[in-house]
Amino acid sequence: MNYTTLLILLTVSAYSADGYLLAVRHCEPDSQSGALTSAGIVQAEVLADRLKGTKFTKVVCTSLIRTYETAKIIRDRLGLQVRIETNDVFNQDVGGPADWVPGLKLLANNAGDDIILLVTHAPVLDALFKQDKVDASIDYGAGIEIRFRNNIIDYKPLLIK
């Protein structure tokens, strides 16, 4: 277990009572079909292995196949008995930063006791950082831990590779 993995698992445990959102970028897709490539499947399996022990109570993705396949691999590999919900507020082809940032904040703020995994797209995650002028690169399978408490968002990049 490396330091990044340990950080993720401890963070999830520490904040589970207040709600927690881990937003990750989908893994590598095929440019033609949009489905995950063989490398993308391996990335999703590695991501799931690094999240082992995390009891996500909700899994959310967009309607694009690359986010669904990433979410399904993670859910199945973690043995979670939860339905994968679709929310196109976080679809890079549907809205823009004016929709994505409030949507991320709303999802995090309404987490309650849930531990939520959101599989989305790089522009959606980048929009959150650009709002606060943070320079971050979101590679396939990388993510952002997001907490929202007392109308203040607290987030940080988590490199899960």
One Martini backbone bead per residue (centre of mass of N, CA, C, O) as a GRO file, in nm:
protein
  161
    1MET     BB    1   0.094   0.038   0.026
    2ASN     BB    2   0.061   0.355  -0.044
    3TYR     BB    3   0.020   0.675   0.046
    4THR     BB    4  -0.228   0.740  -0.128
    5THR     BB    5  -0.402   0.507  -0.039
    6LEU     BB    6  -0.403   0.572   0.261
    7LEU     BB    7  -0.531   0.851   0.237
    8ILE     BB    8  -0.799   0.763   0.119
    9LEU     BB    9  -0.892   0.565   0.341
   10LEU     BB   10  -0.876   0.764   0.578
   11THR     BB   11  -1.062   0.981   0.465
   12VAL     BB   12  -1.316   0.815   0.440
   13SER     BB   13  -1.335   0.735   0.738
   14ALA     BB   14  -1.334   1.026   0.863
   15TYR     BB   15  -1.603   1.134   0.668
   16SER     BB   16  -1.857   0.942   0.670
   17ALA     BB   17  -2.053   1.095   0.872
   18ASP     BB   18  -2.058   1.367   0.664
   19GLY     BB   19  -1.976   1.289   0.405
   20TYR     BB   20  -1.871   1.183   0.067
   21LEU     BB   21  -1.664   1.272  -0.224
   22LEU     BB   22  -1.553   1.088  -0.513
   23ALA     BB   23  -1.399   1.221  -0.796
   24VAL     BB   24  -1.360   1.064  -1.116
   25ARG     BB   25  -1.201   0.979  -1.387
   26HIS     BB   26  -1.222   0.815  -1.636
   27CYS     BB   27  -1.105   0.581  -1.822
   28GLU     BB   28  -0.966   0.466  -2.100
   29PRO     BB   29  -1.076   0.530  -2.422
   30ASP     BB   30  -1.211   0.475  -2.716
   31SER     BB   31  -1.231   0.693  -2.984
   32GLN     BB   32  -1.478   0.548  -3.125
   33SER     BB   33  -1.673   0.398  -2.896
   34GLY     BB   34  -1.599   0.480  -2.572
   35ALA     BB   35  -1.490   0.245  -2.468
   36LEU     BB   36  -1.287   0.066  -2.299
   37THR     BB   37  -0.986  -0.019  -2.291
   38SER     BB   38  -0.761  -0.236  -2.182
   39ALA     BB   39  -0.619  -0.016  -2.017
   40GLY     BB   40  -0.880   0.093  -1.882
   41ILE     BB   41  -0.949  -0.162  -1.729
   42VAL     BB   42  -0.694  -0.171  -1.562
   43GLN     BB   43  -0.729   0.104  -1.429
   44ALA     BB   44  -0.997   0.034  -1.284
   45GLU     BB   45  -0.882  -0.202  -1.120
   46VAL     BB   46  -0.666  -0.041  -0.971
   47LEU     BB   47  -0.853   0.162  -0.844
   48ALA     BB   48  -1.021  -0.042  -0.686
   49ASP     BB   49  -0.784  -0.161  -0.521
   50ARG     BB   50  -0.720   0.124  -0.384
   51LEU     BB   51  -1.036   0.123  -0.262
   52LYS     BB   52  -1.025  -0.087  -0.073
   53GLY     BB   53  -1.280  -0.076   0.185
   54THR     BB   54  -1.470   0.105   0.045
   55LYS     BB   55  -1.815   0.204   0.128
   56PHE     BB   56  -1.998   0.270  -0.105
   57THR     BB   57  -2.345   0.399  -0.130
   58LYS     BB   58  -2.274   0.556  -0.405
   59VAL     BB   59  -2.310   0.549  -0.770
   60VAL     BB   60  -2.194   0.783  -1.021
   61CYS     BB   61  -2.280   0.871  -1.363
   62THR     BB   62  -2.288   0.893  -1.685
   63SER     BB   63  -2.413   0.808  -2.011
   64LEU     BB   64  -2.135   0.734  -2.076
   65ILE     BB   65  -1.963   0.443  -2.119
   66ARG     BB   66  -1.691   0.514  -1.974
   67THR     BB   67  -1.824   0.570  -1.695
   68TYR     BB   68  -1.981   0.310  -1.654
   69GLU     BB   69  -1.747   0.106  -1.676
   70THR     BB   70  -1.583   0.220  -1.446
   71ALA     BB   71  -1.801   0.193  -1.224
   72LYS     BB   72  -1.853  -0.114  -1.255
   73ILE     BB   73  -1.573  -0.218  -1.191
   74ILE     BB   74  -1.554  -0.096  -0.911
   75ARG     BB   75  -1.808  -0.214  -0.787
   76ASP     BB   76  -1.748  -0.515  -0.841
   77ARG     BB   77  -1.460  -0.529  -0.709
   78LEU     BB   78  -1.588  -0.426  -0.421
   79GLY     BB   79  -1.878  -0.560  -0.374
   80LEU     BB   80  -2.116  -0.381  -0.440
   81GLN     BB   81  -2.479  -0.323  -0.354
   82VAL     BB   82  -2.520  -0.101  -0.597
   83ARG     BB   83  -2.655   0.130  -0.787
   84ILE     BB   84  -2.616   0.292  -1.090
   85GLU     BB   85  -2.619   0.626  -1.139
   86THR     BB   86  -2.755   0.879  -1.350
   87ASN     BB   87  -2.583   1.207  -1.429
   88ASP     BB   88  -2.580   1.474  -1.670
   89VAL     BB   89  -2.450   1.714  -1.520
   90PHE     BB   90  -2.154   1.544  -1.563
   91ASN     BB   91  -2.158   1.599  -1.871
   92GLN     BB   92  -1.948   1.729  -2.112
   93ASP     BB   93  -2.193   1.740  -2.345
   94VAL     BB   94  -2.416   1.924  -2.185
   95GLY     BB   95  -2.257   2.133  -2.028
   96GLY     BB   96  -2.100   2.346  -1.787
   97PRO     BB   97  -1.953   2.514  -1.534
   98ALA     BB   98  -2.236   2.632  -1.444
   99ASP     BB   99  -2.322   2.326  -1.372
  100TRP     BB  100  -2.091   2.158  -1.240
  101VAL     BB  101  -2.010   2.304  -0.980
  102PRO     BB  102  -2.290   2.308  -0.841
  103GLY     BB  103  -2.329   2.001  -0.865
  104LEU     BB  104  -2.092   1.914  -0.688
  105LYS     BB  105  -2.178   2.071  -0.437
  106LEU     BB  106  -2.456   1.942  -0.405
  107LEU     BB  107  -2.365   1.649  -0.378
  108ALA     BB  108  -2.180   1.696  -0.133
  109ASN     BB  109  -2.389   1.843   0.056
  110ASN     BB  110  -2.606   1.581   0.017
  111ALA     BB  111  -2.463   1.321   0.139
  112GLY     BB  112  -2.451   1.289   0.429
  113ASP     BB  113  -2.378   0.946   0.496
  114ASP     BB  114  -2.253   0.925   0.233
  115ILE     BB  115  -2.050   0.739  -0.005
  116ILE     BB  116  -1.932   0.887  -0.301
  117LEU     BB  117  -1.914   0.788  -0.643
  118LEU     BB  118  -1.779   0.980  -0.915
  119VAL     BB  119  -1.803   0.941  -1.267
  120THR     BB  120  -1.625   1.144  -1.499
  121HIS     BB  121  -1.477   1.439  -1.634
  122ALA     BB  122  -1.222   1.653  -1.677
  123PRO     BB  123  -1.377   1.927  -1.720
  124VAL     BB  124  -1.534   1.906  -1.455
  125LEU     BB  125  -1.287   1.903  -1.262
  126ASP     BB  126  -1.141   2.154  -1.372
  127ALA     BB  127  -1.362   2.365  -1.303
  128LEU     BB  128  -1.316   2.361  -1.000
  129PHE     BB  129  -1.023   2.467  -1.008
  130LYS     BB  130  -1.056   2.725  -1.185
  131GLN     BB  131  -1.229   2.883  -0.988
  132ASP     BB  132  -0.947   2.884  -0.790
  133LYS     BB  133  -0.682   2.881  -0.959
  134VAL     BB  134  -0.604   2.575  -1.006
  135ASP     BB  135  -0.338   2.369  -1.107
  136ALA     BB  136  -0.467   2.077  -1.276
  137SER     BB  137  -0.429   1.731  -1.356
  138ILE     BB  138  -0.659   1.489  -1.506
  139ASP     BB  139  -0.622   1.178  -1.518
  140TYR     BB  140  -0.678   0.874  -1.566
  141GLY     BB  141  -0.819   0.781  -1.253
  142ALA     BB  142  -0.833   1.041  -1.124
  143GLY     BB  143  -0.898   1.265  -0.834
  144ILE     BB  144  -1.148   1.415  -0.605
  145GLU     BB  145  -1.186   1.541  -0.299
  146ILE     BB  146  -1.517   1.614  -0.153
  147ARG     BB  147  -1.624   1.872   0.066
  148PHE     BB  148  -1.929   2.002   0.233
  149ARG     BB  149  -1.932   2.272   0.473
  150ASN     BB  150  -2.088   2.545   0.548
  151ASN     BB  151  -2.059   2.649   0.240
  152ILE     BB  152  -1.774   2.494   0.219
  153ILE     BB  153  -1.528   2.396   0.010
  154ASP     BB  154  -1.338   2.084   0.013
  155TYR     BB  155  -1.041   2.019  -0.180
  156LYS     BB  156  -0.845   1.751  -0.344
  157PRO     BB  157  -0.611   1.594  -0.501
  158LEU     BB  158  -0.605   1.246  -0.624
  159LEU     BB  159  -0.359   1.019  -0.686
  160ILE     BB  160  -0.446   0.680  -0.803
  161LYS     BB  161  -0.182   0.547  -0.957
   0.00000   0.00000   0.00000
